[in-house]
Amino acid sequence: MQHKAQLTLAFLLSQVLLHVFTEDLECIPGFQQKVFHIEHPSAFMADQPILNLVFDDCQGNHKLNFEVSNPGFKVEPNGVLVALRNLSDTGRALFIHARSAQAEDTAEVLLVDRKEKQGSLKEIFKAEGSLGIVRQRRSIVATPILIPENQRSPFPRPVGKVVDNDRPEGSKFRIFGKGVDQEPKGFFKIVESTGEVLVTRSLDREAMATYQFQVEITDASGKTIEGPVPLDIIIIDQNDNRPLFREGPYIGHVMEGSPTGSTVMRVTAFDADDPATDNALLRYNILKQTPDKPSPNMFYIDPEKGDIVTVVSPVLLDREFQATVKEGSTGVIVNLTVEDRDDPATGAWRAVYTIINGNPGQSFEIHTNPKNNEGMLSVVKPLDCEISAFHTLLIKVENEDPLVPDIAYDTSSTATVQITVLDVNEAPVFHPDPMTITKQENIPIGSVVLTVNATDPDTLQHQTIKYSINKDPAEWLEIDPTNGTIRTRGVLDRESPFVINNVYTAHLLAIDNGSPPATGTGTLQITLEDVNDNAPSLYQAVSSVCEDAKDVKVIFGALDKDIHPNAEPFKFELSKQSGQDKVWKITRINNTHAQLILPQNLKKANYNIPILVTDSGKPPLINNTELKIQVCSCTKYKMDCSASSTLHFSMVLFFISLFSLYYPATNVICEMQHQGMWSERTEPTRHITART
């Protein structure tokens, strides 16, 4: 009991100490855990949550996006890694790249079997126990950068960024190492003022899989004031290398009369692509046997190991079975027949089929047809031609009942089935989708918006992709059909009715040259930043008053199509007045409204008051406009404003705004009629103008 209490106390003390230490730790941008070990299942199911990723850029994760090295997976906005479709062959590793407006980082997911997972976890705990608290304060943040090989022009293009929020003013970023100033030189460079890392040409992972640089901060004279710190560049593999047999020709020997399954030899091929990805996952298949007598299927090759074994051909089982299936489809693809002279009504006649090799992903099943004893071979998981175009199954058949003793031949028989997966032309896929970009409105025509990229799942067909715009409501964009670069052909206007919540949306097409061609669609969302390109304007620019009214004030307002900080608060001013005209006054009510104080004893006329309205943009925009005041003769039943089309509307608005604090609106109108504010006299318009 005492020992148990000591353990509990030690655990609590460790938690307290850990809490005390971690309270003072500065937030380090990036993934909070960078390496994951998960047990490799037989298959990942569509929409199956796999693990939770936690990324923090220490500034709110604004505009956070995730990219996964395997297109069969994605990361949800909440950080959950899920499979997009049912997957059985995924390779041994996944790389997840996260990028926000402030930081970027890479996490690695290792797929291991149960024993490997246990060993890996032990190493992790051992390492963590020896390191203690490893998060330390540092100014330069240089997270690993992932770049796909074989990228297309244009170059140079940005691939990542080094961050230093405490960098002194006037200091510069400097990068050095192999690929910059050492051979191979000139592959990378850094923008000295921002820390943005650029790649200058297409990369080949097989030539160099990683680059290790050093990054430092220098003053204007070139003297190092901080760093250096390491920066790792990881090249993401593309399937651009064919498997090769480095040895050969292979010569094997087998004794005559050898039993079924006797090993003849093992052949081994090499693929220069990344062995941790599906690009280097090999499948073996026998293309041709010469001579093809006495049977064209004398041998079987293990599709994964490359072992070639003998296949005996007893008379009980037909040997020449071949089948084809379209990728993505399921169902029965071939029926295997057997001959058995036993009584069909007994278990001695009924056959039992088993797939004994060539089915690691459990994509195939075989069942006995009870009517004719045939083996119905079915595809139960859709096949992908790009992963494996050929499958060779070794199938065993035996009776439901065992043979009687002392029979001279085997109790079972085997046969191979060669299955060819027919490629179906699949549509290109945009990545990411939707594609998001932020641009300032009114950028020059011909400016580059971004370069989009679509990949063709049909990697074996080596098809080309053409890009086009499917929907561009304002006709602002054009796209290069070959490289996917989108430029402006019109002025991007944030105030356009085609822009919703500051976002302009266009739809793109990617078309391959298959037969028939397949078309993929993608969505482009451009967030437009506002510039001060609209001057404010007056609304309710005409008001009517009675010539004998006292202490009259006219309230008016202004509108601006722009948004903060390029709109209100507005500044209202009278243009310069001289002489007797200096009797009009403006006072500000709030950010958007002002009131004009009218002089006493105005004669009937139309007065055009010059007013300057200024917004809050930098630089501000000014609108030199006019406010029209109609001074009308009023009687008990009529107001004469020289037949103005807005006579009654303006009059009602004026009196409602003036007396609404004391009377309901209907009482105001009745009071106007009672006082007789109507006449039919007409006088000329008087203009208040600026004089110098």
Disulfide bonds with the S-S distance in Angstrom:
Cys27-Cys58 1.85
Cys546-Cys634 2.05
Cys632-Cys641 1.57
